Amino acid sequence: MHTKLSHQELAFQEDVRAFMRENFTPELAAKIAHPATFKSATIEWQKRLDSRGWAANGWPEEHGGCAWSATQKYIYCNELAAVGAPDVIPMGIKMLGPVLYSYGSEEQKQKFLPATKSSDMWWCQGYSEVGAGSDLAALKTRAVRDGDDYIVNGAKIWTTYAQYADWIFCLVKTSDEGRPQGCISFLLIDMNTPGISVSPIISIDEEHHLNEVHFENVRVPVGNRIGEENQGWTYAKALLTYERTAIAGVAYCKHTLEKVRKLASQGGEESLSLLDDVDFQARLADVEIEFMALEFLELRVLSSIDNGEAPGMESSLLKLKGSEVQQLVQTLLWDIAGSSGGMVPDMHDAKALWECQGNVARREYMFGRAATIYGGSNEVQRNIIAKYALGL
């Protein structure tokens, strides 16, 4: 791991910046931000990334990946965050993709990987259930073998973007013998299959991200099972390590902290800025120190991945610390909005004024409350760290 960019890395950084300037236009950003055009605009953006070969940058080259170094991945994520551009929707490319190319059959790879990479196939994740969130092994959704099919009954909850998804990857119970973890299989299910219904869940930020998905006698071909029957827990654990690494939010925290410092530096004609307040200075310094440790942890994990190692317990560390830092940063932004009545005085740039409206800060703050829960609650992450790092 190193922290200074080489001439080649600086050239790569400028290449990414030029691409962002040309392709992530204000018009496209506005469409992505609007619920009515979110899916079509996000697909357009992901296709632009894919045309450059960047959509599935973490995949092996033989499946369309970039073979980027850890530093290149770090640069890319930071440049995305710098212009406010979203990364790819993670469920397909970042979460399912590595499971498919690691454990899927050749037929499954050929059918699903290219369409997932190009955003022609959108995925959602069917893991959590009522009574089986942090204790995922307690899931009740059942798949009963019927010839060349499974018949699936049950429900999944907190399913992000299920209203847009073409397919769902699901953990289902296929046995009652032995440990619960040894009774689970991993299925790929077409969302257009008869018997599937989706119920919206409106979250505290007033957005429709989440859903409950119901399965009533849903027929799924056995050929849509990843790997062996009753081995789904193994594949699910591998997926979760990639998910937790992806949701640490390091680039987001970095650039939101920059925005916090910029907004806090604004003072009125007769008033001091928040940066002149000793208490706020101390709070900001504490968060910046926490973020610095998080950033170096991410670089270590990326370097390990570069060396062919899968993210393990370190992904839990990233998720744990990343979600906490996200909430600290969002609280600072929310406090700035509150102290200025939703607007920071003496800031005349229209985009900056829009960004610092209290409503934007409120929604980020509220959505961020879930960061310490989704992807495996932070209590679960502490248990994983205690077991695998401390041997407890």
N, C-alpha and C positions, 0 to 999 in steps of 0.2 A: 504494500500500500504506500502511495505517495500523495502529497497534497499540493504540489506545484505542477501546473500544466506545462507540458512540453510544447514545442513549436507545432508539432503535428496535432496535438490535442487542441491548441488554440485555433488552428485552422478548421478543425472539426466543429468547434464551438461556433465559429463565424458562419460555417455552412448551415448549421442548425438554425442560427438566428435569421439568416437570409431566407430559409425555407419558411420559418414562422411568419416573417414579415409579409411574404408573398402569399401565403396560403391561409393563414388564420386571420381573415379579414373581419372588420367590425360587423359586417352584414352577417357573416357566418356565425360569429359569436352571439349576435342577437337572436338568431334562429335557434341555436343550441339552448339558449336561456329560456325560450318560450315553450311551454308544454305542448302546444299544438304542432310545433315543428321540431321538437326535440329529437325524435328518433331519426327522421329523414336527414336532418342537418348533422347529427352525430355520425350517421353512416357515411355521409358525404365527407366529413372530416377524416374519419378512419380510412376511407378509401384513398384520400389524398396521402395519408401517411403510408398506406400500403403501396401506393404507386411508387413511392420512394424506397420501399423495402423496409420501412421503420415500424410498421404496425405491430409485428410480432418479433421485436428486436431481441427478446430474450430466448427465442427458440433456437435450436440447432440449425446450422446452415442448410442441411439436407431437407429441412421442412420449411424453409423460407425465412429463417432467422438471419441475424446480422453478424453474429460472432463478435459483438462489441466487447471491448474491455470493460472492467468495472468503472473506470474513469469516464469512458464514453457514455455509459448508462447514466452515470451521475450528472454529466454535463447535459445530456438530453432532457432528463427530468427537470433539471433546474431551468432550462430554457423554456420548457412547456409552462412551468409555473410562473416564469417572469412575465409572460404575455397573457396569462390567464387562460391558456389553452388546456382543455381536458385531455387526459391520457385516454387510451382506449378503454371501453367498458370492460372491466376486468374478468367477468365471469367466464367468458369464452376463451380469450387469448391468454390471460395471465393465470387462470385457475384450472380450467379444464384442459387447455392445450398441453401443458406438461404431463398430465395424467394420460392423455390420449397417445402422445408420441412415446411415452415410457411403458405403458401397459396395454394399449389398445392393439387390436388385430390389424393386419395390413389392410383389410377391407375397411375397417373403421377409420384408419388413418386417411385413406384415400377419399372416403366419403365426407369426413367431417373437418379435417384440418384445413384444406384450401378454402372451403366456404366460411369457416370461422375466421381465418386470417383476413379474408377480403371483406368481412362484415356482411356477407350475404346470408349468414346464419347467426342469429342472436340467441344467446343462452341465458338462462337463469339457474339459480342454485337451489335445489330442494334438500336442505339438510334439517333445519330447525323445525320442531313441532311444538304444539302445546304440551308441556311436560317433558320436552326433550330439547332443551336449548343448550345450556352448558353441559348437561348430562346427555350428550348426543346418543350414546349407546342405548338409551331408554326409548328410542323412537318406536312408534307403533305402526306406521304405514307398512302394509304387508303386500308381498308379491307371491302369489301361489302359482306354481308351474301347471300349465295346461297344454300339453303337447309341445309345440314349438313356440309357445307364447307364455308370458306371465300375465296374470290377472291382478292388477294393482288396485288396492283400496286404502284410503286414509287421507291425510291432509298435511300440508306443509305451511309454515307461517313465517312472516318477515321476509318473504321472497322478493328480493329487489328486482324491479323492472320486469316482473312476470307479465305485466300487461302488454309489454312489447316483444316478449321472447318468442322465438320460433320453436325452441327446444328447451328442455329442462334436464339437468343431470341430478339424479336422485339417489339417496340412500334408502333402501327398503329392507324389510325383514324377510328373510327367506328360510329361516329355520327357527326351531325352539330348543335346540339341543346345545348344551355347553354354555360358555361365557357369552354375554350379549354381543360383545365385539366380534365373535365368530359366527354370528347369525345374520350378517348384513351383506347385501350385494349392492353393486353400483350400476344403475340403469340409466340409459339415455332415452328420453321419452319425447316424442313429437307433441307439441302443445296443441296441435289441431286434432289429436286423437279424441274420438267420442268418449264422453265421461269425465272430461277435465273442465273445471270451472274456476274462475279467478275472481276473488272478492277484494276490492281495494281497502287498504289501511292508510288513513291520512295521518301523518306523523305530526309532532308538535311544531315543526317549522311550516306547517300548512301545505306541505308538498305531498304528492302521490308518488313516493318511491317504492312503497312496500305493499305486499299483498298476502292473502291467504290463498293457497292453491288446493283444490279438492279433487280427489281421484275416486270415481265410482265405477267399478268394474272396467277399468282401463286396460285394454289389451296391448301388450308390449312384446315385440319379437325377442326371443332369447338372444338373437344375434346382436341386440342392442345392449347386452350386458358387457361391461368392461371386465376383462380378466375372468377369474374363476368365481363360481358361486360361493357365497359366504366369505369371500375375501375382500369385500368392499371397504372394510375398516382400514385395511392397509393402504388402499388407494386414496381413501378419504384423508388419512393423516398426511400423506405426501402432498395432497392438494392444499391442505390447511397451512402447511409451512410456507408455500408460495403466496397464499392469500394474506397471511399475517405480515410477510415481508412487504407485500405490495401496499398494505393499508397503513404503514407507519407514517406516511404523510410528511416526509422530511422536506421535500422541495416546497410543498405548500407552506409548512411552518417557516421556512427560510424567507420566503417572499412576503408572507403575511407579517412577519416581524419587521421586515423592511418598510412595509406600509404603516405598521404601528408607529415606528420611529418617525416616519415622515409626517404622519398626521399629528403625533404628539408634539412635534416641533413647531406647529402653527399656533401663534398667539394673536390676540386682537390688538388693536391700537393702544389700548390702555390695560392690557392684561398679559400676564406671563403665560408661556406655554406649559403644557404638562411636563415637558422635559426639564423645566426649571423647578419642579416639585421634587423634593428629596425623597419622599416616600415612593413616588412613581418611578424615579430613577432606580431605586433599590429593587422594586418589583421587576422592572424591565431587565436589569442586569441579571437577576436570578434566573429569569426565563431564558435569556440569551446564553447563560452558562449551561443550563439544562439542554438547550438546543445544540450547543457545540458538542456536548458528549454524545447526543443522539446522532449527529451528523457523522462523527468518527466511527460510531458503531455501525452505521449503514455502510460506510466505506469498507470496514472490515468484513462484513457479510458479503458484499459484492465481490471483494477480493477472493473470498473462499469459494464463491460460485465460479469465479474465473478459473480456479484451480480444480474444477470438476467436483466440488463438494456440494451436496444438497443442503439448503438451509435447514438447520435442525432447531435445537434449543435457542439459538441466536434469534430465530424468527420470533420467538415468544418475547425475548428481550426487546426487540425492535417494536413489536406491536404494543407491549406494555408501556414503554417509555414514549413511543411516538404518539399514542393516543392521549397520554397525560399532557405532553407538551402541546398538542393541538388544542386541548381545552384551556391550557394556560394562555396561549396566544389569543384564542377567541375571546377569553375573558378580558384581556387587555383591550382588544378592539371594541368590545361592547362597552367597556368603561369609558373609552374615549368618546364614543358616540353619545353616551349618557351625559358626560361632562360638558358636551358642546351642544346639547339639545338636538342631536342628530346630524349636525353640520359643523365642520371645523371652520372657524372664521378665516377670512383673508386667503382662502384658497379659491382661485378663479378658474382653474382648469375644469371643464365640464365633467370629464371622465372621473377626475379625482373627487369632485363634489358628489357624483352619483355613488361612487364606491364607498364613501364614508357616511352615507345616509344610515340613520339608526336602524331602518328596517332590514338592510343588508346585514349589518352586524348582528342584529337580533336573530335572523334566520341561521347564520353561520353558527352562532352560539348555541341555539337550540338543537340544530342537527348534530352538532359536535358532542352533545350529551351522550349520544349513542356510541361514540367511538370507543369507549371503554367496555362496551358490551358486545358489539358485533364482531364476528371473526373469532369468537371465543372470549368470554369475559376476562377482565384483568385478574380476577381471582383464580380462574383456571390457568392463566399464563404463569402466575406465581407458583402454583402447584407444579407445573411442568418444569419451571426453573429449579424449584426446590428438589425435584426428583432427579433431573438429569445433570444439573450443574453442581448441586450440593450433596447429592446422594442421600437425601432424607426420605 
